[in-house]
Amino acid sequence: MDKFKRFRFFFYLPIIIIGLLCTIVFDWALYVQEEKTLQNWMQQIADAEILHLNRAMDRYINISAAIEDHLMENRGLPPGDYMRNLYFYSMSQSLREIEIQTAPDGQVRPIYPQSGSVLSGFNLFGENQFAKRAAYGRAQDVVVIESGVPMADGTTGMAVVRPVFMDRTADKSFWGYIVVAVDQDKLVHEANIDRLDQMGIVYTLMRKGYGESEYTLIDTNQNSTHRAIDAWSTIQSSGTVDGDEWRLIMHPTGGWVNFWLLFISTWAGLITTFIIAWLWQRNKRLRFIGETDALTGVFNRKGGDIAVDKYLRTNPRKSAMVIAVDVDNFKIINDVYGHAAGDLALKTFVRDMKRIFGANAIITRNGGDEFVIFCPYNNKEGVFNDMRRFTEEPHIFGFNDKEIHFTSSLGCAAYPEQGSNYGNLCIKADFALYGAKIDGKSGWRKFDSSLTELRHRFQFGFNLSDMANGMPGAMIVYKADKSGKLLFASHMAIDFFGCTDWDDFMKYTRTTVWKLIYTEDLQYVRSEIKRQTHLEKNKNNIHFVNHRIVTKDGRVREVEIIGRLRHNAFYGNLYYVTLYDREQKLENLSSDKHPCKNKHVGMKPDEKKDDKKFIIKGL
């Protein structure tokens, strides 16, 4: 399975399948075309060979006809010099002998030649197969051709046998036979049939004589190394010579197709297929990389625009919701847990989007923690329920054995009710998102005409650092547990404790708020905060405590603090504290004209007499 996955990673499977099918079809077409071309070529050769054979046999038949004419003119006198002239003018290597046989009294008498005949025992008036064929020709007054005629030198020849009648009247006076003996092998060579072997063609030459029912084998080059000739895989050509039917059957030695050509064609098709499949898959991966966010696997802005545009072109009247969404306080996750945790948060965020909004939703990451969801719908209320669920349910992921929770906010604009341009709808959804954040985050809001870009961008012109450093007092945030771990201190707080920067401040406090409180007041501060927490009227968990602190240079300063206990999704319970210098406060309120003049504000009656003996015991 892993090998198959690696294969699919490099090659586009549909192209492989199509390429293989095309290769098979091309090979089959090549096979058929190659076979057809070769068959046409061989058919032309076969027809030409039969034509050559017919011409060669016609020559010897014509020789026998010329001798017959001479005998008729000379009333059966031996041809003499005429025969020698025929040998000369025939110019044939195949012609072995011309013989004339008569048997008027039943005794065979060769008239020419009178002795030394090459036709050993070729008696046309006896009881043998040659005599029967000759008798058939005599009875039908036709030329017959005998094959397999034994020669005196042990070779096999062919004989053209022509019956001669001196009287061509109705009674027909039979006179004898004219026999033209031909060397069978040289005849095949003369007709160029034996050259087929050099051309890589297996052939068989057969002949069926006039009046015969079966073919007689004349010549063949077929042997044990050649494939047997099958009727369905052969080329046949036939011709007729004076009633004899000649047939030439051929097929190529190596078959009808050049399998080397098919082999090369197949490999060329496979190589081409795999190259195209690799290039296709490579381009597909490049398109995927160019249109996909590498971290979350959803579309980047370019890919999202393409996907939404394609959807709108195919579904122009289908309702959809354009949703702008981001992570609440995403910077805190990165700052506290690191960017690795931030990456996990984004992956979790996308996972929850897919789970709640479904597979049909087109999710785009615009950058950072900002996403746009294009969500087609049939039921608008169903989409609103999904958005409500998405913002109300916490998103949870694990990091370093910790379970981290975070929330999200979103804004939406409806297509096509609030616009048909996707880019404008994204802007409207973005306005609605910031409206949701102003309303308190972890919620959602629909776009409406009351939202304007100026209003919302103006309200978000301040960041947390500006707000904290602009507060009228030193601001500190720490964990509401035994550790009292410091999470934040404004610039005024760092200066108040005599530190130069955050690192100097953390080094001085050893990261805990308890190092800032005067040792003798520490137990009192803890118990007082606990007491005020349990007050029935203190529903907002606000605490007021006066105590002493110790600065980095060792000075003890009296402060008044206002703190509030709040739960945070990332850190748990936190204290948000603002503290003031008590002495500065009293100096600012020392004016005689001030209606609330009292430098002992917050002190018990028995502590008003001597400021130097002031001991903080409570609110």
C-alpha positions in Angstrom: 0.0 0.0 0.0 2.9 2.4 0.8 4.5 1.6 -2.5 1.2 2.4 -4.3 0.9 5.7 -2.4 4.4 6.6 -3.4 3.6 5.6 -7.0 0.5 7.8 -7.0 2.5 10.7 -5.5 4.8 10.7 -8.6 2.3 9.7 -11.3 -1.2 10.8 -12.1 -3.2 7.5 -12.1 -6.0 8.5 -14.6 -3.3 9.4 -17.1 -1.6 6.1 -16.6 -4.9 4.2 -17.2 -5.7 6.3 -20.3 -2.1 6.0 -21.6 -2.2 2.2 -21.2 -5.5 2.0 -23.0 -4.2 4.2 -25.8 -1.1 2.1 -26.1 -3.1 -1.1 -26.4 -5.4 0.5 -29.0 -2.4 1.9 -30.9 -0.6 -1.5 -30.8 -3.8 -3.3 -32.0 -4.2 -0.7 -34.8 -0.5 -1.1 -35.7 -0.9 -4.9 -35.7 -3.9 -4.8 -38.0 -2.3 -2.2 -40.3 1.0 -4.1 -40.4 -0.8 -7.4 -41.1 -2.9 -5.8 -43.8 0.1 -4.1 -45.5 2.1 -7.3 -45.4 -0.8 -9.3 -46.8 -1.4 -6.8 -49.6 2.3 -7.0 -50.5 2.4 -10.8 -50.4 -0.8 -11.1 -52.4 0.9 -9.0 -55.1 3.9 -11.3 -55.0 1.8 -14.4 -55.1 -0.2 -13.1 -58.1 3.0 -12.2 -59.8 4.5 -15.6 -59.2 1.5 -17.4 -60.5 1.6 -15.2 -63.6 5.3 -16.1 -64.1 4.5 -19.8 -63.7 1.6 -19.5 -66.2 3.9 -17.8 -68.7 6.5 -20.5 -68.3 4.0 -23.3 -68.8 2.5 -21.6 -71.7 5.9 -21.6 -73.4 6.1 -25.4 -73.3 2.5 -25.8 -74.3 3.1 -23.6 -77.2 6.2 -25.7 -78.1 4.0 -28.8 -78.2 1.5 -27.0 -80.3 4.2 -25.9 -82.8 5.4 -29.5 -83.2 1.9 -30.7 -83.7 1.4 -28.2 -86.5 4.7 -29.4 -88.1 3.6 -33.1 -87.9 0.2 -32.3 -89.4 1.9 -30.5 -92.3 4.4 -33.3 -92.9 2.0 -36.2 -92.2 3.8 -37.5 -89.2 7.4 -37.3 -90.6 10.0 -36.8 -87.9 10.7 -33.2 -87.2 14.5 -33.5 -87.6 16.2 -30.1 -87.8 13.0 -28.4 -86.8 13.3 -29.9 -83.3 16.8 -28.7 -82.9 15.6 -25.2 -83.9 12.9 -25.3 -81.2 15.5 -26.2 -78.6 17.6 -23.2 -79.7 14.8 -20.7 -79.8 13.1 -21.8 -76.6 16.2 -20.4 -74.7 15.0 -22.3 -71.6 17.2 -24.0 -69.0 14.1 -26.0 -67.8 13.5 -27.8 -71.1 15.0 -31.3 -70.9 13.6 -33.1 -73.9 10.9 -33.2 -76.5 9.7 -36.6 -77.3 7.2 -38.0 -79.8 5.6 -41.4 -79.1 3.3 -43.4 -81.4 1.8 -46.9 -81.0 -0.4 -47.6 -84.0 -0.1 -51.4 -83.6 0.0 -51.3 -79.7 3.8 -51.2 -79.6 5.2 -47.9 -78.4 7.7 -46.5 -80.8 9.5 -43.3 -80.0 9.8 -41.3 -83.2 12.0 -38.6 -81.6 14.4 -39.1 -80.3 14.9 -42.6 -81.4 17.3 -43.4 -78.5 18.7 -41.9 -75.3 15.5 -40.5 -74.0 15.6 -38.9 -70.5 12.1 -40.0 -69.9 13.0 -43.4 -68.4 10.0 -45.7 -68.6 7.6 -43.0 -69.4 5.2 -45.2 -71.4 1.9 -43.4 -72.3 0.4 -46.6 -73.7 0.8 -48.9 -70.8 -1.0 -49.5 -67.6 0.3 -46.7 -65.3 -0.9 -43.4 -63.9 0.8 -41.5 -66.7 -0.9 -43.6 -69.3 -4.3 -43.0 -67.6 -3.8 -39.3 -67.7 -2.6 -39.5 -71.3 -5.7 -41.5 -72.2 -7.9 -38.9 -70.5 -6.2 -36.2 -72.6 -6.6 -38.3 -75.8 -10.3 -38.9 -75.0 -10.9 -35.2 -74.3 -8.5 -34.0 -77.0 -6.8 -31.7 -74.4 -3.2 -31.1 -73.3 -2.4 -32.7 -69.9 0.5 -32.0 -67.6 2.1 -34.7 -65.6 4.1 -33.9 -62.5 6.5 -36.2 -60.7 7.8 -37.7 -63.9 11.0 -39.7 -63.2 14.0 -38.7 -65.3 16.8 -41.0 -66.4 19.3 -39.0 -64.2 17.2 -39.6 -61.1 15.6 -36.1 -61.0 11.9 -35.3 -61.1 10.4 -33.5 -64.0 7.2 -32.4 -65.5 5.7 -33.4 -68.8 3.4 -31.6 -71.2 1.5 -34.3 -73.0 -0.4 -33.3 -76.2 -2.4 -35.9 -78.1 -2.0 -35.7 -81.9 -4.7 -36.5 -84.4 -3.8 -36.6 -88.1 -7.4 -36.3 -89.1 -9.5 -33.6 -87.5 -12.7 -34.8 -89.0 -15.4 -36.3 -86.9 -13.7 -39.7 -86.9 -10.4 -38.3 -85.6 -7.5 -40.5 -86.5 -5.2 -40.7 -83.4 -1.6 -40.7 -84.3 0.5 -40.3 -81.0 1.7 -38.0 -78.3 4.0 -35.1 -78.2 5.8 -35.0 -74.8 7.7 -31.9 -73.7 9.8 -32.8 -70.6 10.7 -30.0 -68.2 13.0 -30.1 -65.2 10.6 -29.4 -62.3 13.1 -27.6 -60.0 14.4 -25.4 -62.8 10.8 -24.6 -63.8 10.2 -23.3 -60.2 13.4 -21.3 -60.5 12.5 -20.0 -63.9 9.1 -18.8 -62.5 11.1 -17.0 -59.6 9.1 -19.0 -57.0 12.2 -20.2 -55.2 13.3 -16.6 -54.5 10.4 -16.5 -52.0 12.6 -18.4 -49.5 15.2 -15.6 -49.6 12.4 -13.1 -49.0 11.5 -14.8 -45.7 8.3 -16.4 -47.1 7.1 -19.9 -46.5 5.4 -21.2 -49.6 3.8 -24.3 -51.1 3.1 -24.7 -54.8 0.5 -27.2 -55.7 -1.2 -28.3 -58.9 -4.5 -30.0 -59.7 -4.6 -31.5 -63.2 -7.5 -31.3 -65.6 -10.1 -33.8 -64.3 -8.3 -34.5 -61.0 -10.0 -33.9 -57.7 -6.9 -33.4 -55.5 -3.9 -31.1 -55.6 -0.4 -32.5 -56.1 2.5 -30.9 -54.3 5.0 -29.4 -56.7 7.4 -27.5 -54.5 7.7 -26.1 -50.9 10.3 -24.6 -48.7 8.4 -25.5 -45.5 10.4 -27.5 -43.0 10.5 -28.1 -39.2 11.7 -24.6 -38.5 8.7 -23.0 -40.2 5.3 -22.6 -38.7 2.7 -24.9 -40.3 0.6 -23.2 -42.9 -2.9 -22.5 -41.7 -5.7 -21.5 -44.0 -6.6 -18.5 -41.9 -3.1 -17.1 -41.9 -2.1 -17.6 -45.5 -2.1 -15.7 -48.8 -3.3 -17.8 -51.7 -3.1 -17.2 -55.4 -4.4 -19.5 -58.2 -4.1 -19.7 -61.9 -5.3 -22.0 -64.7 -3.1 -23.3 -67.5 -5.0 -25.3 -70.2 -7.4 -26.7 -67.6 -4.8 -27.3 -64.9 -5.2 -25.3 -61.7 -2.1 -24.1 -60.0 -2.2 -22.7 -56.4 0.5 -20.9 -54.5 0.1 -20.6 -50.7 2.3 -18.3 -48.7 2.8 -16.8 -45.3 5.8 -14.9 -43.8 8.4 -16.9 -41.9 8.1 -14.7 -38.7 4.3 -14.2 -38.8 2.3 -11.4 -40.1 3.5 -8.7 -37.7 7.0 -7.4 -36.9 6.9 -8.0 -33.1 10.1 -5.9 -32.7 8.1 -3.0 -34.1 5.3 -3.8 -31.6 7.8 -4.1 -28.8 9.3 -0.7 -29.6 5.8 0.8 -30.1 4.6 -0.6 -26.7 7.7 0.7 -24.8 7.4 4.1 -26.6 3.8 4.3 -25.5 4.5 3.3 -21.9 7.5 5.7 -21.6 5.4 8.5 -23.1 2.5 7.6 -20.8 4.6 7.7 -17.7 6.4 11.0 -18.7 3.0 12.6 -19.3 1.6 11.2 -16.0 4.7 12.5 -14.2 4.4 15.9 -15.7 0.7 16.0 -15.1 1.1 15.0 -11.4 4.0 17.5 -11.1 1.9 20.3 -12.5 -1.0 19.2 -10.3 1.3 19.3 -7.2 2.6 22.7 -8.2 -0.9 24.0 -8.7 -1.8 22.5 -5.3 1.2 24.2 -3.7 0.3 27.5 -5.4 -3.3 27.3 -4.3 -3.1 25.7 -0.9 -1.9 26.8 2.6 1.0 24.6 3.5 0.2 24.6 7.3 -3.5 23.9 7.4 -4.1 22.2 4.0 -7.0 24.6 3.0 -7.0 27.1 0.2 -4.8 30.1 0.3 -6.3 33.4 -1.0 -5.5 32.6 -4.6 -6.8 29.1 -4.4 -9.9 30.1 -2.5 -10.8 32.8 -5.1 -10.4 30.3 -7.9 -12.6 27.7 -6.1 -15.3 30.1 -5.2 -15.3 31.7 -8.7 -15.7 28.2 -10.2 -18.5 27.4 -7.9 -20.4 30.7 -8.6 -20.0 30.1 -12.4 -21.6 26.7 -12.1 -24.1 27.6 -9.3 -25.0 31.3 -9.9 -28.4 31.1 -8.1 -27.4 28.9 -5.2 -27.5 30.7 -1.8 -24.3 30.8 0.2 -22.9 32.5 3.3 -19.5 34.2 3.3 -18.0 33.9 6.8 -15.0 35.8 8.1 -13.5 34.1 11.2 -10.4 34.3 13.3 -9.0 33.1 16.6 -9.6 35.2 19.7 -6.4 36.2 21.3 -4.2 34.2 18.9 -1.2 36.3 19.8 -1.4 35.2 23.4 -1.2 31.5 22.3 2.0 32.3 20.3 3.5 34.4 23.0 2.8 32.0 25.9 3.2 28.6 24.3 5.3 29.3 21.2 4.6 29.2 17.5 4.5 25.4 17.5 1.4 25.6 19.7 0.1 28.4 17.4 0.4 26.1 14.4 -1.5 23.3 16.3 -4.2 25.8 17.2 -4.7 26.8 13.5 -4.8 23.1 12.5 -7.4 22.5 15.2 -9.3 25.5 14.1 -9.5 24.2 10.5 -10.4 20.8 11.7 -13.4 22.2 13.6 -14.4 24.3 10.6 -14.6 21.2 8.4 -16.4 19.3 11.1 -19.1 21.9 11.7 -19.6 23.5 8.3 -19.2 20.3 6.3 -17.3 19.1 3.3 -19.1 21.5 0.8 -17.6 24.5 2.6 -14.7 26.3 0.8 -12.2 27.3 3.4 -9.6 29.9 2.7 -6.8 31.1 4.9 -6.1 34.8 4.2 -3.1 34.9 6.5 -2.3 34.5 10.2 -5.4 33.4 12.0 -7.8 34.9 9.6 -10.0 32.6 7.5 -12.9 33.0 5.1 -15.5 30.2 4.8 -17.7 30.1 1.7 -20.6 27.9 2.8 -23.4 27.0 0.4 -26.7 26.3 2.1 -30.3 25.3 1.6 -31.5 26.4 5.1 -30.2 29.7 6.4 -31.1 29.0 10.0 -29.0 25.8 9.8 -26.0 27.9 8.9 -26.7 30.4 11.7 -26.9 27.4 14.1 -23.5 26.2 12.8 -22.0 29.6 13.4 -23.4 29.8 16.9 -22.1 26.4 17.7 -18.7 27.2 16.2 -18.2 30.3 18.4 -19.8 28.9 21.6 -17.9 25.6 21.7 -14.3 25.9 22.8 -11.6 24.7 20.4 -9.3 22.3 22.2 -5.9 20.9 21.4 -3.1 19.3 23.4 0.4 20.7 23.6 3.2 19.5 25.9 0.7 17.4 28.0 -1.5 20.4 28.4 -5.1 20.9 27.1 -5.4 24.3 25.7 -8.7 26.0 25.0 -9.4 28.9 22.8 -12.4 30.6 21.3 -13.3 32.3 18.0 -15.3 35.1 16.5 -16.9 35.4 13.1 -18.9 37.7 10.9 -21.0 36.8 7.9 -22.6 38.3 4.7 -25.2 36.5 2.6 -24.9 35.7 -1.1 -26.7 36.9 -3.2 -28.9 38.9 -0.9 -26.1 41.3 0.3 -24.1 41.2 -2.9 -23.0 39.1 -5.8 -19.3 40.0 -5.8 -17.3 37.6 -3.7 -14.6 40.2 -2.9 -17.2 42.7 -1.6 -18.9 40.1 0.4 -15.6 39.2 2.1 -15.2 42.9 3.1 -18.7 43.0 4.5 -18.1 39.7 6.5 -14.8 41.3 7.8 -16.8 44.3 9.0 -19.2 42.0 10.8 -16.3 40.1 12.3 -14.9 43.2 13.9 -18.3 44.1 15.1 -18.5 40.7 16.9 -15.1 41.4 18.5 -16.3 44.7 19.8 -19.3 43.0 21.2 -17.0 40.9 23.4 -15.5 38.2 21.2 -16.5 34.5 21.2 -19.5 35.3 19.2 -20.8 36.1 15.7 -22.6 38.9 13.9 -24.4 39.4 10.6 -23.4 42.3 8.4 -25.9 45.1 8.3 -26.0 48.7 7.2 -25.0 50.0 10.7 -21.5 48.7 10.2 -19.0 51.0 8.6 -15.3 50.6 8.0 -14.4 53.8 9.7 -16.3 53.1 12.9 -14.8 49.7 13.5 -11.3 50.4 12.4 -11.3 53.4 14.6 -12.4 51.5 17.7 -9.6 48.9 17.0 -7.0 51.6 16.7 -5.7 50.8 20.2 -3.9 47.6 21.1 -3.7 46.1 24.6 -0.3 47.6 25.2 -1.5 51.1 24.5 -4.4 50.6 26.8 -2.4 49.1 29.6 0.3 51.8 29.5 -2.3 54.5 29.3 -4.2 53.4 32.4 -4.0 55.8 35.5 -2.0 53.4 37.6 0.5 50.6 37.5 -1.1 47.5 36.0 -0.2 43.9 36.8 -1.7 40.5 35.7 -0.8 37.3 37.6 -2.2 33.8 38.1 -4.7 33.5 41.0 -3.0 30.5 42.5 -0.2 29.7 45.0 2.5 30.4 42.4 1.2 34.0 41.7 3.1 33.8 38.4 3.4 37.2 36.8 2.1 37.4 33.2 2.0 41.1 32.5 3.3 44.4 33.8 2.7 47.8 32.3 5.6 50.2 31.8 4.4 52.3 34.7 4.4 49.1 36.9 8.0 48.3 35.9 9.1 51.9 36.7 7.1 51.9 39.9 9.2 49.0 41.2 12.5 50.5 40.1 13.2 48.1 37.2 14.5 49.0 33.8 12.5 46.6 31.6 10.4 43.4 31.7 13.4 41.1 31.9 14.8 43.1 34.8 11.4 43.1 36.4 11.0 39.3 36.1 14.5 38.8 37.5 13.8 40.9 40.5 10.4 39.3 41.3 11.6 35.8 40.3 8.4 35.7 38.2 6.0 35.7 41.2 3.8 38.6 42.5 4.4 37.5 46.1 8.0 38.9 45.9 6.6 42.4 45.5 4.5 42.4 48.7 6.1 43.4 52.0 6.7 40.2 54.0 4.7 41.3 57.1 1.7 42.1 54.8 1.7 39.0 52.7 -0.6 36.9 54.9 -3.0 39.8 55.4 -3.3 40.4 51.6 -4.1 36.8 50.9 -6.7 36.5 53.6 -8.3 39.9 52.7 -8.6 38.9 49.0 -10.2 35.6 50.1 -12.6 37.3 52.4 -13.8 39.8 49.8 -14.1 37.0 47.2 -16.8 35.4 49.4 -18.8 38.5 50.0 -22.3 38.0 48.7 -22.5 41.5 47.3 -19.2 41.2 45.4 -20.7 39.7 42.3 -18.0 41.2 40.0 -15.1 39.8 42.1 -13.6 43.2 42.6 -11.2 43.6 45.6 -9.8 46.7 47.4 -6.7 46.3 49.5 -4.1 48.6 51.0 -0.7 47.2 51.8 3.0 47.8 51.4 5.4 46.8 48.6 9.1 46.6 48.3 10.9 48.2 45.3 14.1 46.9 43.7 16.3 49.4 45.6 14.7 48.2 49.0 12.3 51.1 49.6 9.0 50.3 51.3 6.0 52.1 49.7 2.4 52.2 50.7 -0.1 51.4 47.9 -3.7 51.0 47.3 -4.8 48.3 44.8 -8.0 47.6 42.9 -8.1 44.0 41.6 -10.5 41.8 39.8 -10.6 38.0 39.6 -11.4 36.7 36.1 -11.2 33.3 34.3 -9.1 33.0 31.2 -9.4 30.2 28.7 -5.6 29.9 28.4 -4.4 30.5 32.0 -7.3 29.7 34.2 -8.2 32.2 37.0 -6.2 35.5 36.8 -6.0 38.7 38.8 -6.0 42.0 37.0 -4.6 44.6 39.4 -4.2 48.3 39.2 -2.1 49.9 42.1 -1.5 53.5 43.1 1.1 55.1 45.4 -0.8 56.1 48.5 1.4 59.0 49.4 1.0 60.6 45.9 -2.8 60.1 46.2 -2.9 61.9 49.5 -0.7 64.8 48.2 -3.0 65.2 45.2 -6.0 65.3 47.6 -4.4 67.8 50.1 -6.0 70.9 48.7 -8.1 72.8 51.3 -10.7 73.4 48.7 -11.3 69.7 48.1 -14.6 68.7 49.6 -13.3 65.3 50.5 -10.1 66.6 52.3 -8.9 63.8 54.6 -5.4 62.6 54.5 -6.5 59.6 56.6 -8.9 58.2 54.2 -9.2 54.5 54.7 -7.7 54.5 58.2 -9.4 53.4 61.4 -10.2 56.1 64.1 -7.4 55.1 66.5 -4.8 55.3 63.7 -5.5 59.0 62.7 -3.4 60.6 65.5 0.0 59.7 64.4 0.8 59.0 60.7 4.2 57.7 61.5 2.6 54.9 63.6 0.3 53.9 60.7 -0.2 50.2 60.4 -2.4 48.7 57.7 -4.9 46.3 59.1 -7.7 46.4 56.7 -9.8 48.2 54.2 
